[in-house]
Amino acid sequence: MTTPRPDRGVQLAEDLREALKLMMREIRRDAERHTSGLSLTQAMLLGAIGHQPGIGVAELARMKDVRPPTMSAQIKALEEAGLLERGAPDPDDRRRSGLRLTAAGQALHDEMHAQRLDWLVRRVNRLDAAQMDALAAAIEPLKLIARP
């Protein structure tokens, strides 16, 4: 096996960055149409809590790179909307209580997930067979790139 040329890596990295930027712009544009009255941030938080039930506010703030007071305000709005609830305080740290989606929050999370998946399926289905094969072959390398 030959070693890849460094200049090829630079070009591939630049092409990938541009493709991801365009894809994220389209994903955000689509998400804005399907957030059911939530802000994009609130929809993102609903998704994060749905994927990590029991996550704390401070953990969520670190994960999303925002200040805890900012996160607390967003969480409070989602609680007031009846979309999430706080669990019992952590026995090891009484200041921390995990966040969980309510039944209404889970239903909205599932609906938004289905809409996002449907959007992506429609986009993938526009590809021809060779392009789909290339995309399938790229999935594992993309996952490797995404790992820290």
C-alpha positions, 0 to 999 in steps of 0.5 A: 500500500502506498502512502497518500500524498500530503497535497492530496490530503489537503485538497480532500480536506478542503473539498470535504469541508466545503461539502459539509458546510453546504450540507449543514446549511441545507440541514439547518434550512430544513430544520427551520421548517420543521421545529414546530415552533421551537427555536433551532437551539431548542430543537437541537437540545430536544434532540440531544436530551432524547439521545442522552436521557439523564444528561445534566444542564452543565453537561449539556452546556459543555457539550454545546459550548454555551454558558450554563445560565444560557443553557438553563434559560433554554431548558426552562423554556422547554420545561414550561412548554411541557417537553422535558422534565428534570429527574430526581436530584443525583444522590452524589450531587444534589445540585444535579438532576438529569433531564428527560423528555416528557411524552409530548417531548418524545413525540416531538423528538420522534416526529422531527427525527422522522422528518430529518431522515425523510429529507435525507432519504429524498436527497440520497435517492437523487443519486445514481447507483454509482454515486450511492456506492461511492457514498456507501464506501465513504461512510466508514472513512467519514466516521473515522474522521469524526472520531477524536 
